[in-house]
């Protein structure tokens, strides 16, 4: 099972085998990225926070309790960093149009339309499941393992989220 192999690699990393990081990152980075992206809604910041989350997680790997959900642990670190980022940005005052240009859709950091709509319409859990299943291409079984929830819940939330998105897009006239 994939979760068992991830736990094994985490134990190897704890034991000093830095090569295990590649597997850990490959198995968990998409979950962290989409959770962070949902909060910050900017691809550039999400990528930076993703890297910070893994640096922090690997530096304090001893705090992770073996046998619990490692992916959820790393995601919680990423979410915490994302929320700190949002809090910090809310205190900043900018008068530079270039710095705020992403709000007006004029830079490459703008989210694609459907990601933006999904982030507005869906709950955090629905968004994460849709991004992992539909965008990242994970199987629902894999997403269930990553998030530590039953596969039926993943299937139901994915289907409900897609219905919600479709209804919103049809109502707004953005879906044919």
N, C-alpha and C positions, 0 to 999 in steps of 0.2 A: 504494500500500500504506500502511496505517495507521502502521506503524513508521517509514516514511520521512517521513511528514508530521510525526510526533512529533519526529523528529530535526531536521527543518527548523525547527519551532517552538522547540525547545531552542536551536538556533543563533541564531534571531531574539532570544530572550530574552537570551542571552549578549551579543548585539550592542546591547542596550539597549531593545528593544521589549517593554515590560512587559505589553502587551496579549496577548502570546503565552502568558502564564501561564494564562489561562482555559482554553485548549485543553490545555495540559500537565496541569493539574489534573484536568480532565474525563476525560482518557484514563488517568490513573494512580491517582487517589485511592481507588478501590475496592480495588485490589490492595494498596495500603498499609494501608488500614483493616482488611481481613480478616486480613492478616498480623499486624498489631498486636493485633487483637482475640483472635486465637488465643493470644497470649502473655499479655496482661493479663486477659482474660476479664471485662472490665467495659466496657460501652458508653461510659460517660462518660469514663473514662480513655483509651480507644481514640480517641475523638474529639479529645481534647486532644493526645494524642501525634501523631495524624495531622497536626494543624495545626503542631505543633512540627517534625515531619519536613519538611514543605514549606517552612517558614521557613528551617530549616537548609540544605535542599537548594538553595534559591534564593540564599541568601547565599554558598554555596560552589560555585556552578554551574561555576566555572572548573576545579574538580577533576574534573568528569565528563569522561571520555574519549569524545569524539564517535565514533559508530559502534558503541559497545557498547550493551548493553540498558539504556536509561534507566529503564524501569519497575523493573527489578531493582535498579538503583542506589538509587532512592528507597525501595524496599521495604527494602533493607539498612539505610538510615538509620533508617527507622521501627522495624525490629526492634531495632536497637541502642538506640534511645531507650526502647523497651518493656522490654528487658532491664534497662536502668539503672533504670527505674521500679520493676520488680519487686525488684531488689536493694535499692533505697532503702526500699521498703515493708516488706521483710523485717526491716529493722533497727528499724522503728518498733514501739512497744508501745502498744496502744490498750486503754483500759478503758471506752471509751464505746460502749454498745450501738448507738447511732445511727450511729456511724462504721463499725461492723462489720455493720450490719443487712443489707447485700446478701448476706452469707453465709447468712442465714437466709431469704432470699427475701421480704423484706418491703418492698423499695423498688423504684422504677421502674428502677433500674439493673440489675436482675436480667436475665440473658440469657433469651430465650425458651427453653423446654425443649429444643427440637430443636438449637439452637445449642450449648447446654451439653453435650448428649449427643454431638454431633458433635465438639466440642473434646476430649472425654474419650476417644472411641473411635478417632478418625482421627489419622493422622500429620499433621504440619504441612502437607506438600505436598498430601495428600488433602483436608484441610480447606480450604485456599486454593482448590483447583480446584473443589470442590463449592460453596463460597460464591460464587465468580465465575460458575460455570455455572448453578447452580440458584437462587441468591438474587439475585445482581446481574443475571442475565439475559444475560450475554455468550455469544456463540457459542463453541464449542470452538476454532474457528480463531482467534478474537480472543484467547482465553485463551492459546493456544499462542504467539501473537506476543508477548503481554505477558510471559510467563514465559520465553520463549526456548527452548521445548522443542517436539518434534514433536507434531502434532495427534493422532497415534495414541496417544502417551503420555498426553495429556490425556484422550482418550476412554476409554482403559483405566483410568486412575486414577479418573476420575469414576465409571465403572460399578462398579469394585471398591469404591470408597468407599460408594456407595449400597447395594450388597449388604451391606457390613459394617454400615452403619447399620440397615438393615432387619432383619438377623439379630439385632443387639443389641436392638433394640426389641421384636422378637417374643419373644426370650428373657426380657426384662424384663417382658413383658406390656403394653407401652406402645404397641403398634401393632396395629391391627385391619385 
